[in-house]
Amino acid sequence: MANNYETMLVFSVADGEEKVQALVEKFKSLIEANGTEVAVDEWGKRRLAYPINYQPEGYYMLATYASEPSFPLELERVANITEGVLRLMTVKKA
């Protein structure tokens, strides 16, 4: 049974534009491989509400998709071990 999810990822911009685009592609392909009805919206570089790891800006990416309940946990695990991911938040949509 697939559920609908929305995931917001914030990437570090300190390592340059190429690193950010590599991270966007990595997570986009991971979500597309494990989810259906995938829609990815790149918000781009924005000022953070408060500094995270002394960084005032981050690159935002919003993904909406349908997947099995186990996939968001795997996505969070991968994000936690990936260098350059500042924040990740996934919510289940009603």
Wavefront OBJ file of the C-alpha trace (Angstrom):
o trace
v 0.000 0.000 0.000
v 1.557 3.277 -1.118
v 1.282 6.472 0.900
v 1.812 10.037 -0.279
v 4.843 11.855 1.123
v 6.483 15.244 0.867
v 10.208 15.620 1.560
v 12.120 18.870 1.917
v 15.905 18.677 1.626
v 18.324 21.524 2.339
v 21.820 21.194 0.881
v 24.990 23.074 1.780
v 26.118 25.654 -0.795
v 29.600 25.985 0.726
v 31.155 23.374 -1.586
v 29.989 24.998 -4.818
v 27.263 24.693 -7.419
v 28.550 21.409 -8.905
v 28.316 19.633 -5.542
v 24.771 20.927 -5.021
v 23.623 19.730 -8.447
v 25.212 16.315 -7.821
v 23.267 16.029 -4.554
v 20.016 17.111 -6.238
v 20.474 14.470 -8.951
v 21.398 11.794 -6.403
v 18.259 12.294 -4.314
v 16.021 12.864 -7.330
v 17.085 9.540 -8.849
v 16.750 7.755 -5.493
v 13.182 9.027 -5.072
v 12.258 8.223 -8.690
v 13.613 4.682 -8.313
v 11.564 3.974 -5.182
v 8.462 6.117 -5.632
v 5.683 6.835 -8.095
v 3.955 10.089 -9.030
v 7.231 11.904 -8.371
v 7.297 15.702 -8.590
v 10.515 17.545 -7.731
v 10.528 21.306 -7.220
v 13.893 23.016 -6.805
v 13.477 26.215 -4.803
v 17.108 27.145 -5.245
v 19.477 29.014 -2.963
v 17.792 30.810 -0.078
v 18.743 32.412 3.197
v 18.174 30.133 6.179
v 16.062 31.297 9.134
v 19.065 30.589 11.357
v 22.604 29.420 10.562
v 23.094 25.658 10.338
v 26.720 24.613 10.865
v 27.653 28.323 10.576
v 26.153 28.504 7.064
v 23.647 31.305 6.421
v 22.346 29.920 3.074
v 21.147 26.601 1.726
v 19.774 25.066 -1.477
v 16.185 23.859 -1.094
v 14.577 20.912 -2.903
v 10.971 19.754 -2.382
v 9.887 16.307 -3.567
v 6.360 14.894 -3.499
v 5.870 11.204 -4.213
v 3.961 8.028 -3.386
v 5.899 5.112 -1.945
v 5.857 2.241 0.480
v 6.035 3.267 4.174
v 9.582 1.886 4.519
v 11.132 4.179 1.881
v 11.095 7.501 3.828
v 13.137 5.828 6.559
v 15.678 4.657 3.987
v 15.758 8.139 2.432
v 16.436 9.659 5.855
v 19.207 7.116 6.510
v 20.910 7.952 3.198
v 20.578 11.709 3.837
v 22.104 11.393 7.300
v 25.246 9.733 5.943
v 25.580 12.019 2.901
v 28.028 14.900 3.191
v 26.427 18.223 2.248
v 22.864 17.604 3.475
v 22.007 20.198 6.115
v 18.397 19.209 6.853
v 15.752 16.723 5.767
v 12.095 16.607 6.715
v 9.490 14.154 5.440
v 5.776 14.394 6.130
v 2.998 11.999 5.228
v 0.265 13.740 3.273
v -3.351 12.911 4.043
l 1 2 3 4 5 6 7 8 9 10 11 12 13 14 15 16 17 18 19 20 21 22 23 24 25 26 27 28 29 30 31 32 33 34 35 36 37 38 39 40 41 42 43 44 45 46 47 48 49 50 51 52 53 54 55 56 57 58 59 60 61 62 63 64 65 66 67 68 69 70 71 72 73 74 75 76 77 78 79 80 81 82 83 84 85 86 87 88 89 90 91 92 93 94
